[in-house]
Amino acid sequence: MGKKLFNGSILYLIGMALVIVGLLLPIAKFPIIGEANVFDLVNFKNFNIRSVSALLIAIGAILGILFVLLLNATKTHRLIALAITLAGGVIL
């Protein structure tokens, strides 16, 4: 258990879980889009850059959680999931 805490898996898992919670729950009001969660940002009828970025954030966080819990993936896999999430955040 101590080794798992030391290599950052638990911290990574908590961070990705917080990303998912932040996407699902509207936390703050923004002047342009108002109070929004991921379901408000993703619009398949009017698919735009906000939809792509919200999907990237969600997909990256879900992949990160799956990599840690189910697949017992390496640090490279976790880094890829983190990069996907960060790319969505930068675009948004």
ZIJO-V290703 format. One record per backbone hydrogen bond with DSSP energy under -1.0 kcal/mol. NH is the residue of the N-H (numbers start at 1). CO is the residue of the C=O. If there is no record, write none. Layout:
nh=NH co=CO
nh=NH co=CO
This chain:
nh=5 co=1
nh=6 co=2
nh=7 co=3
nh=9 co=4
nh=12 co=8
nh=13 co=9
nh=14 co=10
nh=15 co=11
nh=16 co=12
nh=17 co=13
nh=18 co=14
nh=19 co=15
nh=20 co=16
nh=21 co=17
nh=22 co=18
nh=23 co=19
nh=24 co=20
nh=25 co=21
nh=30 co=34
nh=34 co=30
nh=38 co=23
nh=41 co=37
nh=42 co=38
nh=52 co=48
nh=53 co=49
nh=54 co=50
nh=55 co=51
nh=56 co=52
nh=57 co=53
nh=58 co=54
nh=59 co=55
nh=60 co=56
nh=61 co=57
nh=62 co=58
nh=63 co=59
nh=64 co=60
nh=65 co=61
nh=66 co=62
nh=67 co=63
nh=68 co=64
nh=69 co=65
nh=70 co=66
nh=71 co=66
nh=73 co=67
nh=78 co=74
nh=79 co=75
nh=80 co=76
nh=81 co=77
nh=82 co=78
nh=83 co=79
nh=84 co=80
nh=85 co=81
nh=86 co=82
nh=87 co=83
nh=88 co=84
nh=89 co=85
nh=90 co=86
nh=91 co=87
nh=92 co=88
